[in-house]
């Protein structure tokens, strides 16, 4: 976390098909290796010393990381808020705007397909639902990176995505609510595919080589302003159990104070949002969504499972 927050930028690389995202190599301040290196960042990244600088509008990814930890999910990559001044970066990255920087996990598995490289496996909606009903790992070839993902991982993902209203993973087509005409899923004509579930696919389904049975949650900014009357319950479809630890913390209400304590550690984010007072509307939004999720669990008599040591 300290490297992300204070590390010197020593290299930069564009991320293909993600024009507003830069991958940067980082070096700890005072590192004996010294100054800026124009060399390829691959060595830095393989050693875990890289991060993705994202758009200012993705700042809620930092809050999502802290919420992930407070709920005991531990599936999101570390994220901090930061202002950049490095001469290596384009001016738009050094204009004083606060941006999130996300740790680059060197062993994330990506498909070789250039059009589907944000997945570790190709998984369709119907296949996903069939797998959930069967309570079996993903129904894919045995050597597929996602073949060992247990049912409990999808439960964690569904809970997290519902609280933050992250649609891109499980419902990038906006099939679970009526989208506004300005929504990307409408502009890109994805919503039209909702008529044929066989054409629907999950995205950002990723695992790491070091932990192939654990999902990695990326692109977690979600939709803090998403209206309550349009909450996407499709994210919960097929999920019949939830992690007991996360549900217990949501029920107790203590997660809010824990989240504020955690967010206070990110001084840039904390001050930019106006501290506890400025963050309170967002926490109230998550609290209302949590109440709706808890009611869904109760009304459908869904089970809770104990988290295995990880």
Order of alpha helices (4+ residues) and beta strands (2+ residues): alpha-beta-beta-alpha-beta-alpha-beta-beta-alpha-alpha-alpha-beta-beta-beta-alpha-alpha-alpha-alpha-beta
